[in-house]
Amino acid sequence: MLLNIYSLQKDGIRRDAKSVSVQTPNGEITILENHEPLITPLTAHAIRVVDASGTEEHFEYAGGFIEVRPFPEKGGEVNILAK
């Protein structure tokens, strides 16, 4: 799936991802390919991204929002607006 992370403090990030895990007010969620559409706030934590080769990356953030939407050619699109 396609991952986009936008922030006013840092350069944007755009890459393919196998899974994306974030912390919400209701707990941690993991987004996989073809996830149902979703918009929810984020709480301060780290974004955990796993790519197709299994490499894991972490990006710190202080809150924001996540949007998951269909993008059939990529297995979905995840947009994160992070502080």
DSSP file (Angstrom, degrees, kcal/mol; ACC not computed):
  #  RESIDUE AA STRUCTURE BP1 BP2  ACC     N-H-->O    O-->H-N    N-H-->O    O-->H-N    TCO  KAPPA ALPHA  PHI   PSI    X-CA   Y-CA   Z-CA
    1    1 A M              0   0    0      0, 0.0    16,-2.6     0, 0.0     2,-0.5   0.000 360.0 360.0 360.0 161.4    0.0    0.0    0.0
    2    2 A L  E     -Ab  16  77A   0     74,-2.4    76,-3.0    14,-0.2     2,-0.5  -0.772 360.0-162.5 -92.9 129.1    1.1    3.6   -0.4
    3    3 A L  E     -Ab  15  78A   0     12,-3.2    12,-2.2    -2,-0.5     2,-0.4  -0.945   8.8-178.6-113.8 129.7    2.1    5.5    2.7
    4    4 A N  E     -Ab  14  79A   0     74,-2.9    76,-2.8    -2,-0.5     2,-0.5  -0.996   4.4-170.6-125.3 125.6    2.3    9.3    2.9
    5    5 A I  E     -Ab  13  80A   0      8,-2.7     8,-2.2    -2,-0.4     2,-0.4  -0.976   7.7-169.7-116.9 121.6    3.4   11.1    6.1
    6    6 A Y  E     + b   0  81A   0     74,-3.5    76,-3.1    -2,-0.5     2,-0.3  -0.902  12.1 162.8-112.8 138.4    2.9   14.9    6.1
    7    7 A S  E     - b   0  82A   0      3,-0.5    76,-0.1    -2,-0.4    -2,-0.0  -0.989  38.4-143.2-151.4 144.1    4.3   17.2    8.8
    8    8 A L  S    S+     0   0    0     74,-0.5    75,-0.1    -2,-0.3    -1,-0.1   0.772 105.0  49.7 -75.4 -25.8    5.0   20.9    9.1
    9    9 A Q  S    S+     0   0    0     73,-0.3     2,-0.3    -3,-0.1    -1,-0.2   0.719 116.5  31.0 -86.2 -22.9    8.2   20.3   11.0
   10   10 A K  S    S-     0   0    0      1,-0.0    -3,-0.5     3,-0.0     3,-0.1  -0.852  91.1 -85.7-133.4 164.7    9.8   17.6    8.8
   11   11 A D        -     0   0    0     -2,-0.3    -2,-0.1     1,-0.1    -3,-0.1  -0.395  56.7 -98.9 -65.4 148.8   10.0   16.7    5.1
   12   12 A G        -     0   0    0     -2,-0.1     2,-0.4    -6,-0.1    -6,-0.2  -0.254  30.7-140.3 -68.1 158.1    7.2   14.5    3.9
   13   13 A I  E     +A    5   0A   0     -8,-2.2    -8,-2.7    -3,-0.1     2,-0.4  -0.979  20.2 176.6-123.1 133.4    7.6   10.7    3.5
   14   14 A R  E     +A    4   0A   0     -2,-0.4     2,-0.3   -10,-0.2   -10,-0.2  -0.977  22.3 126.7-138.4 121.8    6.2    8.7    0.7
   15   15 A R  E     -A    3   0A   0    -12,-2.2   -12,-3.2    -2,-0.4     2,-0.3  -0.986  56.9 -90.4-163.4 167.3    6.8    5.0    0.3
   16   16 A D  E     -A    2   0A   0     -2,-0.3     2,-0.3   -14,-0.2   -14,-0.2  -0.660  44.5-172.8 -83.6 144.8    5.3    1.6   -0.2
   17   17 A A        -     0   0    0    -16,-2.6    34,-0.3    -2,-0.3     3,-0.1  -0.988  31.8-156.5-140.9 148.5    4.5   -0.3    3.0
   18   18 A K  S    S-     0   0    0     32,-3.6    15,-0.6     1,-0.4     2,-0.3   0.803  87.7   0.0 -88.0 -37.5    3.3   -3.8    4.0
   19   19 A S  E     -EF  32  50B   0     31,-1.7    31,-2.4    13,-0.1     2,-0.4  -0.992  57.8-159.9-151.3 153.1    1.9   -2.6    7.3
   20   20 A V  E     -EF  31  49B   0     11,-1.8    11,-3.5    -2,-0.3     2,-0.4  -0.992  10.3-166.1-134.9 124.4    1.6    0.6    9.3
   21   21 A S  E     +EF  30  48B   0     27,-2.8    27,-2.6    -2,-0.4     2,-0.3  -0.944  14.4 166.3-115.8 133.5    1.0    0.7   13.1
   22   22 A V  E     -E   29   0B   0      7,-2.3     7,-2.6    -2,-0.4     2,-0.5  -0.923  34.9-113.6-139.6 162.1   -0.1    3.8   15.0
   23   23 A Q  E     -E   28   0B   0     20,-0.4    20,-2.2    -2,-0.3     5,-0.2  -0.880  33.7-179.4-100.9 127.2   -1.5    4.7   18.4
   24   24 A T  E >   -E   27   0B   0      3,-2.3     3,-1.8    -2,-0.5    18,-0.2  -0.686  47.2 -96.4-114.0 171.3   -5.0    6.1   18.6
   25   25 A P  T 3  S+     0   0    0      0, 0.0     3,-0.1     0, 0.0    17,-0.1   0.764 127.5  48.7 -59.1 -22.7   -7.1    7.3   21.6
   26   26 A N  T 3  S-     0   0    0      1,-0.4     2,-0.2     0, 0.0    -3,-0.0   0.352 126.5 -82.3 -98.1   4.9   -8.7    3.8   21.6
   27   27 A G  E <   -E   24   0B   0     -3,-1.8    -3,-2.3     2,-0.0    -1,-0.4  -0.689  67.1 -32.8 123.8-178.1   -5.4    1.8   21.4
   28   28 A E  E     -E   23   0B   0     -5,-0.2     2,-0.4    -2,-0.2    -5,-0.2  -0.545  52.6-169.6 -79.7 140.2   -2.9    0.7   18.8
   29   29 A I  E     -E   22   0B   0     -7,-2.6    -7,-2.3    -2,-0.2     2,-0.5  -0.962  11.0-151.1-126.8 149.5   -4.1   -0.2   15.3
   30   30 A T  E     -E   21   0B   0     -2,-0.4     2,-0.5    -9,-0.2    -9,-0.3  -0.984  10.1-150.4-120.4 127.6   -2.3   -1.9   12.4
   31   31 A I  E     -E   20   0B   0    -11,-3.5   -11,-1.8    -2,-0.5     2,-0.2  -0.851  17.7-178.6 -99.5 126.5   -3.2   -1.1    8.9
   32   32 A L  E >   -E   19   0B   0     -2,-0.5     3,-1.1   -13,-0.2   -13,-0.1  -0.699  43.3 -62.4-114.7 171.1   -2.7   -3.8    6.3
   33   33 A E  T 3  S+     0   0    0    -15,-0.6    43,-0.2     1,-0.2    -1,-0.2  -0.200 121.1  14.9 -54.4 143.4   -3.3   -3.8    2.5
   34   34 A N  T 3  S+     0   0    0     41,-4.1    -1,-0.2     1,-0.2    42,-0.2   0.762  87.2 170.2  61.2  30.2   -7.0   -3.3    1.5
   35   35 A H    <   -     0   0    0     -3,-1.1    -1,-0.2    40,-0.4     3,-0.1  -0.310  43.0 -93.1 -64.4 152.4   -8.0   -2.1    4.9
   36   36 A E        -     0   0    0      1,-0.1    -1,-0.1    40,-0.1    32,-0.1  -0.352  54.8 -86.4 -61.8 147.9  -11.4   -0.6    5.3
   37   37 A P        +     0   0    0      0, 0.0     2,-0.3     0, 0.0    32,-0.2  -0.274  60.4 170.8 -57.0 145.0  -11.6    3.2    4.9
   38   38 A L  E     -C   68   0A   0     30,-1.9    30,-3.1    -3,-0.1     2,-0.4  -0.987  27.9-171.7-158.9 142.0  -10.9    5.0    8.2
   39   39 A I  E     +C   67   0A   0     -2,-0.3    28,-0.2    28,-0.2    26,-0.0  -0.969  28.2 148.2-135.6 126.7  -10.2    8.5    9.6
   40   40 A T  E     -C   66   0A   0     26,-1.9    26,-2.4    -2,-0.4     2,-0.1  -0.992  44.6-103.3-153.9 152.8   -9.1    8.8   13.3
   41   41 A P  E     -C   65   0A   0      0, 0.0     2,-0.3     0, 0.0    24,-0.3  -0.374  33.1-137.5 -73.2 159.2   -7.0   11.0   15.5
   42   42 A L  E     -C   64   0A   0     22,-2.9    22,-1.1   -18,-0.2     2,-0.3  -0.885   6.2-144.6-115.0 148.2   -3.6    9.8   16.7
   43   43 A T        -     0   0    0    -20,-2.2    20,-0.4    -2,-0.3   -20,-0.4  -0.727  45.7 -72.5-104.6 162.6   -2.0   10.2   20.1
   44   44 A A  S    S+     0   0    0     18,-0.4     2,-0.3    -2,-0.3    18,-0.2  -0.293  87.2  97.4 -57.7 129.9    1.7   10.8   20.7
   45   45 A H  E    S- G   0  61B   0     16,-1.5    16,-2.3    14,-0.1     2,-0.4  -0.906  73.5 -63.9 179.9-158.2    3.7    7.7   19.9
   46   46 A A  E     - G   0  60B   0     -2,-0.3     2,-0.6    14,-0.2    14,-0.3  -0.937  34.2-130.9-117.0 142.4    5.8    6.2   17.0
   47   47 A I  E     - G   0  59B   0     12,-3.5    12,-2.0    -2,-0.4     2,-0.6  -0.815  23.7-154.5 -85.6 125.4    4.6    5.2   13.6
   48   48 A R  E     -FG  21  58B   0    -27,-2.6   -27,-2.8    -2,-0.6     2,-0.4  -0.919  13.0-173.9-106.9 121.3    5.9    1.7   12.9
   49   49 A V  E     -FG  20  57B   0      8,-2.8     8,-2.8    -2,-0.6     2,-0.5  -0.950   9.2-168.4-118.6 130.5    6.2    0.9    9.2
   50   50 A V  E     -FG  19  56B   0    -31,-2.4   -32,-3.6    -2,-0.4   -31,-1.7  -0.980  13.5-153.2-117.0 127.2    7.1   -2.5    7.7
   51   51 A D    >   -     0   0    0      4,-2.3     3,-2.1    -2,-0.5   -34,-0.1  -0.321  37.3 -87.6 -92.2-179.9    8.0   -2.7    4.0
   52   52 A A  T 3  S+     0   0    0      1,-0.3   -35,-0.1     2,-0.1    -1,-0.1   0.765 127.1  53.9 -60.3 -28.0    7.7   -5.6    1.6
   53   53 A S  T 3  S-     0   0    0      2,-0.1    -1,-0.3     1,-0.0     3,-0.1   0.499 120.4-106.8 -85.5  -2.8   11.1   -7.0    2.6
   54   54 A G    <   +     0   0    0     -3,-2.1     2,-0.3     1,-0.3    -2,-0.1   0.452  68.7 149.1  92.4   1.1   10.2   -7.0    6.3
   55   55 A T        -     0   0    0     -5,-0.0    -4,-2.3     1,-0.0     2,-0.4  -0.530  35.6-147.2 -70.8 132.0   12.4   -4.0    7.2
   56   56 A E  E     -G   50   0B   0     -2,-0.3     2,-0.3    -6,-0.2    -6,-0.2  -0.863  16.9-177.6-107.3 134.5   10.9   -2.0   10.1
   57   57 A E  E     -G   49   0B   0     -8,-2.8    -8,-2.8    -2,-0.4     2,-0.4  -0.932  11.3-151.2-126.3 152.3   11.2    1.8   10.5
   58   58 A H  E     -G   48   0B   0     -2,-0.3     2,-0.4   -10,-0.2   -10,-0.2  -0.978   7.5-171.6-125.8 138.1    9.9    4.0   13.3
   59   59 A F  E     -G   47   0B   0    -12,-2.0   -12,-3.5    -2,-0.4     2,-0.2  -0.990  19.3-137.5-129.1 121.8    8.9    7.7   13.0
   60   60 A E  E     +G   46   0B   0     -2,-0.4     2,-0.3   -14,-0.3   -14,-0.2  -0.502  28.4 170.1 -77.2 144.7    8.1    9.7   16.2
   61   61 A Y  E     -G   45   0B   0    -16,-2.3   -16,-1.5    -2,-0.2     3,-0.1  -0.979  36.2-140.7-150.9 161.0    5.1   12.0   16.3
   62   62 A A  S    S-     0   0    0      1,-0.4   -18,-0.4    -2,-0.3     2,-0.2   0.101  72.8 -60.8-110.4  19.9    3.2   14.1   18.8
   63   63 A G        +     0   0    0    -20,-0.4    20,-2.5   -18,-0.1    -1,-0.4  -0.724  68.1 136.3 128.1-178.9   -0.3   13.5   17.5
   64   64 A G  E     -CD  42  82A   0    -22,-1.1   -22,-2.9    18,-0.2     2,-0.3  -0.989  49.0 -63.8 142.3-149.2   -2.2   14.1   14.4
   65   65 A F  E     -CD  41  81A   0     16,-2.3    16,-2.6    -2,-0.3     2,-0.4  -0.971  27.6-150.7-140.4 152.4   -4.7   12.2   12.1
   66   66 A I  E     -CD  40  80A   0    -26,-2.4   -26,-1.9    -2,-0.3     2,-0.4  -0.984   8.7-169.4-124.4 139.2   -4.6    9.1    9.9
   67   67 A E  E     -CD  39  79A   0     12,-2.8    12,-3.1    -2,-0.4     2,-0.5  -0.997   1.1-168.5-126.5 128.7   -6.8    8.5    6.8
   68   68 A V  E     +CD  38  78A   0    -30,-3.1   -30,-1.9    -2,-0.4    10,-0.2  -0.975  18.3 165.0-116.0 128.9   -7.0    5.1    5.1
   69   69 A R  E     - D   0  77A   0      8,-2.7     8,-2.6    -2,-0.5   -35,-0.1  -0.962  40.3 -85.6-142.7 160.0   -8.7    5.0    1.7
   70   70 A P        +     0   0    0      0, 0.0   -34,-0.0     0, 0.0     8,-0.0  -0.341  40.3 162.4 -65.1 142.5   -9.0    2.7   -1.3
   71   71 A F    >>> -     0   0    0     -2,-0.0     3,-2.4     1,-0.0     5,-2.0  -0.540  17.1-168.7-155.7  80.6   -6.3    2.8   -3.9
   72   72 A P  T 345S+     0   0    0      0, 0.0     3,-0.4     0, 0.0    -1,-0.0   0.767  81.9  58.5 -51.2 -35.7   -6.8   -0.5   -5.8
   73   73 A E  T 345S+     0   0    0      1,-0.2     0, 0.0     2,-0.1     0, 0.0   0.759 119.7  29.0 -67.7 -22.7   -3.5   -0.3   -7.8
   74   74 A K  T <45S-     0   0    0     -3,-2.4    -1,-0.2   -72,-0.1   -40,-0.0   0.368 113.0-104.7-118.3   1.9   -1.5   -0.2   -4.5
   75   75 A G  T  <5S-     0   0    0     -4,-1.0   -41,-4.1    -3,-0.4   -40,-0.4   0.685  85.8 -35.3  80.2  17.1   -3.7   -2.1   -2.1
   76   76 A G      < -     0   0    0     -5,-2.0   -74,-2.4   -43,-0.2     2,-0.4  -0.433  63.0-107.0 120.7 165.6   -4.8    1.1   -0.4
   77   77 A E  E     -bD   2  69A   0     -8,-2.6    -8,-2.7   -76,-0.2     2,-0.5  -1.000  20.0-162.9-133.8 133.3   -3.5    4.5    0.6
   78   78 A V  E     -bD   3  68A   0    -76,-3.0   -74,-2.9    -2,-0.4     2,-0.5  -0.973   6.5-172.1-117.5 121.3   -2.6    5.7    4.1
   79   79 A N  E     -bD   4  67A   0    -12,-3.1   -12,-2.8    -2,-0.5     2,-0.5  -0.963   2.4-170.2-114.8 126.5   -2.2    9.4    4.7
   80   80 A I  E     -bD   5  66A   0    -76,-2.8   -74,-3.5    -2,-0.5     2,-0.7  -0.970  11.6-163.3-119.0 124.5   -0.9   10.6    8.1
   81   81 A L  E     -bD   6  65A   0    -16,-2.6   -16,-2.3    -2,-0.5     2,-0.3  -0.923  27.9-175.2-101.9 108.4   -0.9   14.2    9.1
   82   82 A A  E      bD   7  64A   0    -76,-3.1   -74,-0.5    -2,-0.7   -73,-0.3  -0.799 360.0 360.0-115.2 147.5    1.5   14.3   12.0
   83   83 A K              0   0    0    -20,-2.5   -19,-0.1    -2,-0.3    -1,-0.1   0.392 360.0 360.0 -90.0 360.0    2.7   16.9   14.5
